[in-house]
Amino acid sequence: MTQAFVVVDTAEQAVERLAELHERATSALSQALKRYLKDRVEPTAEERAQFSYPQLRVTQPKAFKKYLLEQLVPLMSDFTVTVEVGMSEQSIPYPYVVEQGD
């Protein structure tokens, strides 16, 4: 279930889209992992398709927001470029969503 890419106009929009997609994927993975640990119900193929990194494979977009903006703002200001943000086919490993104490 790969989502369509979205064309964005600014670096800020690109980073926000990355963060939104990452949050959605990690939330889905976390819920599936908790369900599996509790009831031993494995996620379906459709559910697993939701566990993917954003295409740039930024593991913590919010943590890298300043850096990404520093890179994307000049690039998008100085050149005629199209920036697209979407989901990759690379799944997020479950340790990335397990918090201590879960």
Short mmCIF file of the C-alpha atoms (twelve columns), coordinates in Angstrom:
data_MODEL
# 
_entry.id   MODEL 
# 
loop_
_atom_site.group_PDB 
_atom_site.id 
_atom_site.type_symbol 
_atom_site.label_atom_id 
_atom_site.label_alt_id 
_atom_site.label_comp_id 
_atom_site.label_asym_id 
_atom_site.label_seq_id 
_atom_site.Cartn_x 
_atom_site.Cartn_y 
_atom_site.Cartn_z 
_atom_site.pdbx_PDB_model_num 
ATOM 1   C CA . MET A 1   0.000  0.000   0.000   1 
ATOM 2   C CA . THR A 2   2.522  2.593   -1.155  1 
ATOM 3   C CA . GLN A 3   1.068  6.062   -0.886  1 
ATOM 4   C CA . ALA A 4   1.300  8.494   -3.750  1 
ATOM 5   C CA . PHE A 5   4.014  11.073  -3.606  1 
ATOM 6   C CA . VAL A 6   2.985  14.635  -2.896  1 
ATOM 7   C CA . VAL A 7   4.636  17.596  -4.589  1 
ATOM 8   C CA . VAL A 8   5.515  20.279  -2.050  1 
ATOM 9   C CA . ASP A 9   6.431  23.904  -2.646  1 
ATOM 10  C CA . THR A 10  8.693  24.609  0.314   1 
ATOM 11  C CA . ALA A 11  11.327 22.874  2.386   1 
ATOM 12  C CA . GLU A 12  9.089  23.359  5.410   1 
ATOM 13  C CA . GLN A 13  6.260  21.450  3.713   1 
ATOM 14  C CA . ALA A 14  8.660  18.647  2.754   1 
ATOM 15  C CA . VAL A 15  9.906  18.241  6.308   1 
ATOM 16  C CA . GLU A 16  6.385  18.391  7.732   1 
ATOM 17  C CA . ARG A 17  5.252  15.720  5.255   1 
ATOM 18  C CA . LEU A 18  8.214  13.521  6.203   1 
ATOM 19  C CA . ALA A 19  7.404  13.895  9.894   1 
ATOM 20  C CA . GLU A 20  3.699  13.157  9.305   1 
ATOM 21  C CA . LEU A 21  4.445  9.988   7.315   1 
ATOM 22  C CA . HIS A 22  7.004  8.812   9.866   1 
ATOM 23  C CA . GLU A 23  4.583  9.355   12.747  1 
ATOM 24  C CA . ARG A 24  1.834  7.457   10.931  1 
ATOM 25  C CA . ALA A 25  4.154  4.517   10.179  1 
ATOM 26  C CA . THR A 26  5.660  4.250   13.660  1 
ATOM 27  C CA . SER A 27  2.233  4.497   15.262  1 
ATOM 28  C CA . ALA A 28  0.892  1.676   13.075  1 
ATOM 29  C CA . LEU A 29  3.951  -0.459  13.812  1 
ATOM 30  C CA . SER A 30  3.739  0.199   17.539  1 
ATOM 31  C CA . GLN A 31  0.050  -0.754  17.650  1 
ATOM 32  C CA . ALA A 32  0.672  -3.944  15.673  1 
ATOM 33  C CA . LEU A 33  3.591  -4.905  17.903  1 
ATOM 34  C CA . LYS A 34  1.550  -4.371  21.065  1 
ATOM 35  C CA . ARG A 35  -1.297 -6.445  19.604  1 
ATOM 36  C CA . TYR A 36  1.136  -9.209  18.703  1 
ATOM 37  C CA . LEU A 37  2.753  -9.240  22.146  1 
ATOM 38  C CA . LYS A 38  -0.641 -9.324  23.834  1 
ATOM 39  C CA . ASP A 39  -2.654 -11.644 21.569  1 
ATOM 40  C CA . ARG A 40  -0.038 -13.166 19.220  1 
ATOM 41  C CA . VAL A 41  -1.913 -11.763 16.229  1 
ATOM 42  C CA . GLU A 42  0.529  -11.100 13.405  1 
ATOM 43  C CA . PRO A 43  -0.038 -8.020  11.248  1 
ATOM 44  C CA . THR A 44  -1.582 -8.575  7.844   1 
ATOM 45  C CA . ALA A 45  0.317  -7.790  4.658   1 
ATOM 46  C CA . GLU A 46  -1.765 -4.621  4.337   1 
ATOM 47  C CA . GLU A 47  -0.822 -3.571  7.870   1 
ATOM 48  C CA . ARG A 48  2.874  -4.358  7.265   1 
ATOM 49  C CA . ALA A 49  2.815  -2.086  4.235   1 
ATOM 50  C CA . GLN A 50  2.118  0.805   6.620   1 
ATOM 51  C CA . PHE A 51  5.393  0.244   8.537   1 
ATOM 52  C CA . SER A 52  7.627  1.967   5.970   1 
ATOM 53  C CA . TYR A 53  10.036 4.846   6.270   1 
ATOM 54  C CA . PRO A 54  9.378  8.041   4.318   1 
ATOM 55  C CA . GLN A 55  11.241 7.767   1.025   1 
ATOM 56  C CA . LEU A 56  14.269 9.689   2.256   1 
ATOM 57  C CA . ARG A 57  14.585 7.166   5.077   1 
ATOM 58  C CA . VAL A 58  14.893 9.824   7.711   1 
ATOM 59  C CA . THR A 59  14.479 7.907   10.968  1 
ATOM 60  C CA . GLN A 60  13.662 10.919  13.147  1 
ATOM 61  C CA . PRO A 61  12.506 13.787  10.891  1 
ATOM 62  C CA . LYS A 62  11.562 15.996  13.814  1 
ATOM 63  C CA . ALA A 63  15.056 15.649  15.300  1 
ATOM 64  C CA . PHE A 64  16.651 16.586  11.960  1 
ATOM 65  C CA . LYS A 65  14.206 19.365  11.033  1 
ATOM 66  C CA . LYS A 66  16.737 22.204  11.374  1 
ATOM 67  C CA . TYR A 67  19.345 20.327  9.341   1 
ATOM 68  C CA . LEU A 68  16.885 19.316  6.629   1 
ATOM 69  C CA . LEU A 69  15.630 22.880  6.315   1 
ATOM 70  C CA . GLU A 70  19.212 24.179  6.111   1 
ATOM 71  C CA . GLN A 71  19.762 21.831  3.176   1 
ATOM 72  C CA . LEU A 72  16.428 22.113  1.389   1 
ATOM 73  C CA . VAL A 73  15.725 25.854  1.646   1 
ATOM 74  C CA . PRO A 74  18.795 26.975  -0.380  1 
ATOM 75  C CA . LEU A 75  18.385 24.086  -2.818  1 
ATOM 76  C CA . MET A 76  14.772 24.985  -3.485  1 
ATOM 77  C CA . SER A 77  15.503 28.728  -3.573  1 
ATOM 78  C CA . ASP A 78  18.489 28.601  -5.918  1 
ATOM 79  C CA . PHE A 79  17.405 25.911  -8.367  1 
ATOM 80  C CA . THR A 80  14.282 24.904  -10.215 1 
ATOM 81  C CA . VAL A 81  13.552 21.619  -8.481  1 
ATOM 82  C CA . THR A 82  10.545 19.488  -7.731  1 
ATOM 83  C CA . VAL A 83  10.495 17.961  -4.263  1 
ATOM 84  C CA . GLU A 84  8.324  14.913  -3.716  1 
ATOM 85  C CA . VAL A 85  7.772  13.232  -0.343  1 
ATOM 86  C CA . GLY A 86  6.262  9.786   0.118   1 
ATOM 87  C CA . MET A 87  6.744  6.358   1.672   1 
ATOM 88  C CA . SER A 88  9.542  3.934   0.780   1 
ATOM 89  C CA . GLU A 89  9.263  0.169   0.768   1 
ATOM 90  C CA . GLN A 90  11.769 -0.102  3.667   1 
ATOM 91  C CA . SER A 91  10.016 -1.164  6.870   1 
ATOM 92  C CA . ILE A 92  10.844 0.493   10.180  1 
ATOM 93  C CA . PRO A 93  12.394 -2.032  12.620  1 
ATOM 94  C CA . TYR A 94  10.199 -2.576  15.681  1 
ATOM 95  C CA . PRO A 95  12.942 -1.517  18.188  1 
ATOM 96  C CA . TYR A 96  12.476 2.040   16.892  1 
ATOM 97  C CA . VAL A 97  9.005  2.202   18.436  1 
ATOM 98  C CA . VAL A 98  9.552  0.237   21.644  1 
ATOM 99  C CA . GLU A 99  9.878  2.540   24.605  1 
ATOM 100 C CA . GLN A 100 11.483 1.468   27.842  1 
ATOM 101 C CA . GLY A 101 8.801  0.071   30.089  1 
ATOM 102 C CA . ASP A 102 6.464  -1.059  27.280  1 
# 
